[in-house]
Amino acid sequence: MRTTERTHEVLNQAAVLEDTDAFGADLALAEAVQREGGGWGEDRLRDCGLVAGSAEALEHGRRAERNEPRLLTHDRHGRRVDVVDYDPSWHWLLRGAVEREIHSMPWRDPRPGAHVVRAALMYLWSGPNAGVMCPVSMTYSAVPALRCEPELAERWIPRLTMPDYEHGALAGMAMTEKQGGSDVRANTTRAEPAGGGEYELVGHKWFCSHPMCDVFLVLAQAPGGLSCFLVQRGPGFEIQRLKDKLGTRSLASSEVEFHGAPASLVGEEGRGVATIIEMVTHTRLDCVVGSAAGMRRAVAEAVSHARTRSAFGAPLIEQPAMVNVLADLAVEAEAATAAGLRLARAYDEADDALRRFATAVMKYWVCKRATPHAVEALECLGGNGFVEEGPMARLLRDAPLNGIWEGSGNVIALDVLRALSREPEGLPAFLAECELGRGGDRRLDAHLDALPVELAELAGEPGAAQWRARRVVEQLAVAFQASLLVRHAPAAVADAFCAGRLGEGGRAFGTLPAGVDGQGIVARALP
Ligand SMILES: Cc1cc2nc3c(=O)[nH]c(=O)nc-3n(C[C@H](O)[C@H](O)[C@H](O)COP(=O)(O)OP(=O)(O)OC[C@H]3O[C@@H](n4cnc5c(N)ncnc54)[C@H](O)[C@@H]3O)c2cc1C
């Protein structure tokens, strides 16, 4: 026997989770797709899930993450080139998303359920690497904003929606500046009229993800006030540097400068925020769906690990304390998935009242839950969870991003406050959806009864309302999730959610009260 064999017999290491059927095994997703009107997309979803769960795709995800993008500002003769050099695996993944129309399906084929099917594809394709989904989501979201400008729409939408990685185009967004990201009114980038209805931009943007996009929606100060512009990558658009980021490390997020970059006005001068809000609403939907996807991948890894790893003489998956953690994580992921796809249906149905209000509420809450969820799932793998060779470290590093992007927690909570007073149809539509679950669980009924009291507290002095905003948004969000689960999920899942989130659950994951069917929930979540 060789010396190494005496010291390195590999025992009790959990199986690697790859070559799985990511759609077929995800009952919460498959059922939600059917329920929300996307049943016709099952074949595409199955194909997408098989590829996304394959060893090949997962290796591309790891490689794109390991070989981070590099910025090349100049060629060897000193001419500016402003290109980002990505690993071929990044292109493999991004091409896969574009060819599956994840950036465009509802715009190409706007049949009922198209937003639902697209959301499910987005969820599945996020599995190997979430960073790649950023330009996919931005392109999907830019289209509705561009539609208000028929000439630009005619010129760009055919390319932005093409399922062709070489000949199609991708859209990004550049709003955030050094002095303010949430408060875009503080933008200093200037748009100077250049004649013929065109403008030239002068200024900077502090964050601009995937600066290799073909076009960008940019906010800048025109003579008539803050306005939205379409800017093409090219002369006058310079990439200063790439951010060294906590997560989504496969994705280049850059700082850019505009030196007289040609720009076309989108919407009216002075109406920049109102114009770009359509893009923002769609990317917020993707923040929910992307966070749900991260949770599902984390649950799948945690359950798979617990099934094939033993401690103290028994597989972890048979040990009650671990079952409580896994079940609690699985319930959270299912609630996020159900909410994401229900929201997507509101986009299919152009149900504006529900769509705007519910997207903000659920963006706040699902993104807020993503990071503690990722931490707990990582801990299920013990020390292996902390090591970069596995997927958990990446999932954790990626988890906070959706919470920051497109409205950080406070900003979203304040947006919901604003919507309460300025969009009077939003809250009633939201509550009507929650009320559909009434009678399904006594804890949900009690929660629904208490909501008006919570909401009434927002009616007073603005400072007090802002102080309470997060709390109320959280209460609204769990009502929405509980209502969906009570109506549509297996009784064990709905019961655990109501017990853990509206009843006597504790603060950390793994504190579901006694009587919950943890084994049943974990069996449902098996990858
Ligand atoms: C990886 C990554 C990629 C990004 N890509 C892009 C991109 O492609 N394009 C783009 O335009 N931007 C992008 N961003 C920027 C992102 O949208 C902003 O960081 C975000 O909007 C917050 O803006 P800020 O960083 O200026 O923070 P600030 O606006 O300064 O906010 C800081 C904190 O203050 C809170 N806050 C703000 N206002 C209030 C208030 N009134 N009351 C209470 N609290 C408040 C916020 O919630 C936040 O917690 C990206 C960011 C990251 C991390």
The ligand as an SDF file (V2000), in Angstrom:
LIG
                    3D

 53 58  0  0  0  0  0  0  0  0999 V2000
  -22.5220   44.7550   -8.4430 C   0  0  0  0  0  0  0  0  0  0  0  0
  -23.2470   46.0240   -8.7040 C   0  0  0  0  0  0  0  0  0  0  0  0
  -23.6280   46.3370   -9.9810 C   0  0  0  0  0  0  0  0  0  0  0  0
  -24.2830   47.5320  -10.2550 C   0  0  0  0  0  0  0  0  0  0  0  0
  -24.5970   47.8210  -11.5470 N   0  0  0  0  0  0  0  0  0  0  0  0
  -25.1830   49.0180  -11.8120 C   0  0  0  0  0  0  0  0  0  0  0  0
  -25.4770   49.3850  -13.1700 C   0  0  0  0  0  0  0  0  0  0  0  0
  -25.2570   48.6080  -14.1180 O   0  0  0  0  0  0  0  0  0  0  0  0
  -26.0190   50.5950  -13.3990 N   0  0  0  0  0  0  0  0  0  0  0  0
  -26.3020   51.4580  -12.3850 C   0  0  0  0  0  0  0  0  0  0  0  0
  -26.7980   52.5460  -12.6500 O   0  0  0  0  0  0  0  0  0  0  0  0
  -26.0250   51.1480  -11.1030 N   0  0  0  0  0  0  0  0  0  0  0  0
  -25.4870   49.9430  -10.7990 C   0  0  0  0  0  0  0  0  0  0  0  0
  -25.1890   49.6270   -9.4990 N   0  0  0  0  0  0  0  0  0  0  0  0
  -25.3710   50.6300   -8.4750 C   0  0  0  0  0  0  0  0  0  0  0  0
  -26.5520   50.4030   -7.5730 C   0  0  0  0  0  0  0  0  0  0  0  0
  -27.7440   50.5110   -8.2970 O   0  0  0  0  0  0  0  0  0  0  0  0
  -26.4300   51.4330   -6.4350 C   0  0  0  0  0  0  0  0  0  0  0  0
  -25.2860   51.0750   -5.6830 O   0  0  0  0  0  0  0  0  0  0  0  0
  -27.6560   51.4840   -5.5840 C   0  0  0  0  0  0  0  0  0  0  0  0
  -28.7220   52.0350   -6.3090 O   0  0  0  0  0  0  0  0  0  0  0  0
  -27.4400   52.3070   -4.3140 C   0  0  0  0  0  0  0  0  0  0  0  0
  -26.9030   53.5530   -4.5950 O   0  0  0  0  0  0  0  0  0  0  0  0
  -25.5920   54.0780   -3.8270 P   0  0  0  0  0  0  0  0  0  0  0  0
  -24.5460   53.0240   -3.9390 O   0  0  0  0  0  0  0  0  0  0  0  0
  -25.2470   55.4200   -4.3170 O   0  0  0  0  0  0  0  0  0  0  0  0
  -26.0080   54.1490   -2.3040 O   0  0  0  0  0  0  0  0  0  0  0  0
  -26.7980   55.3460   -1.5830 P   0  0  0  0  0  0  0  0  0  0  0  0
  -27.8560   55.8440   -2.4840 O   0  0  0  0  0  0  0  0  0  0  0  0
  -25.8280   56.2940   -1.0480 O   0  0  0  0  0  0  0  0  0  0  0  0
  -27.4620   54.5410   -0.3900 O   0  0  0  0  0  0  0  0  0  0  0  0
  -26.7020   54.1130    0.7390 C   0  0  0  0  0  0  0  0  0  0  0  0
  -27.6490   53.5390    1.7660 C   0  0  0  0  0  0  0  0  0  0  0  0
  -28.5400   54.5710    2.1930 O   0  0  0  0  0  0  0  0  0  0  0  0
  -29.8740   54.1120    2.1130 C   0  0  0  0  0  0  0  0  0  0  0  0
  -30.7360   55.2510    1.7920 N   0  0  0  0  0  0  0  0  0  0  0  0
  -30.7570   56.0010    0.6700 C   0  0  0  0  0  0  0  0  0  0  0  0
  -31.6980   56.9450    0.7590 N   0  0  0  0  0  0  0  0  0  0  0  0
  -32.2880   56.8100    1.9640 C   0  0  0  0  0  0  0  0  0  0  0  0
  -33.3300   57.4880    2.6390 C   0  0  0  0  0  0  0  0  0  0  0  0
  -33.9830   58.5060    2.0680 N   0  0  0  0  0  0  0  0  0  0  0  0
  -33.6790   57.0700    3.8790 N   0  0  0  0  0  0  0  0  0  0  0  0
  -33.0530   56.0400    4.4570 C   0  0  0  0  0  0  0  0  0  0  0  0
  -32.0570   55.3570    3.8680 N   0  0  0  0  0  0  0  0  0  0  0  0
  -31.6800   55.7290    2.6340 C   0  0  0  0  0  0  0  0  0  0  0  0
  -29.8670   53.0510    1.0270 C   0  0  0  0  0  0  0  0  0  0  0  0
  -30.9360   52.1150    1.2210 O   0  0  0  0  0  0  0  0  0  0  0  0
  -28.5120   52.4120    1.2410 C   0  0  0  0  0  0  0  0  0  0  0  0
  -28.6040   51.4140    2.2340 O   0  0  0  0  0  0  0  0  0  0  0  0
  -24.5710   48.4270   -9.2080 C   0  0  0  0  0  0  0  0  0  0  0  0
  -24.2150   48.0940   -7.8990 C   0  0  0  0  0  0  0  0  0  0  0  0
  -23.5670   46.9180   -7.6400 C   0  0  0  0  0  0  0  0  0  0  0  0
  -23.1900   46.5970   -6.2250 C   0  0  0  0  0  0  0  0  0  0  0  0
  1  2  1  0
  2  3  1  0
  2 52  2  0
  3  4  2  0
  4  5  1  0
  4 50  1  0
  5  6  2  0
  6  7  1  0
  6 13  1  0
  7  8  2  0
  7  9  1  0
  9 10  1  0
 10 11  2  0
 10 12  1  0
 12 13  2  0
 13 14  1  0
 14 15  1  0
 14 50  1  0
 15 16  1  0
 16 17  1  0
 16 18  1  0
 18 19  1  0
 18 20  1  0
 20 21  1  0
 20 22  1  0
 22 23  1  0
 23 24  1  0
 24 25  2  0
 24 26  1  0
 24 27  1  0
 27 28  1  0
 28 29  2  0
 28 30  1  0
 28 31  1  0
 31 32  1  0
 32 33  1  0
 33 34  1  0
 33 48  1  0
 34 35  1  0
 35 36  1  0
 35 46  1  0
 36 37  1  0
 36 45  1  0
 37 38  2  0
 38 39  1  0
 39 40  1  0
 39 45  2  0
 40 41  1  0
 40 42  2  0
 42 43  1  0
 43 44  2  0
 44 45  1  0
 46 47  1  0
 46 48  1  0
 48 49  1  0
 50 51  2  0
 51 52  1  0
 52 53  1  0
M  END
$$$$
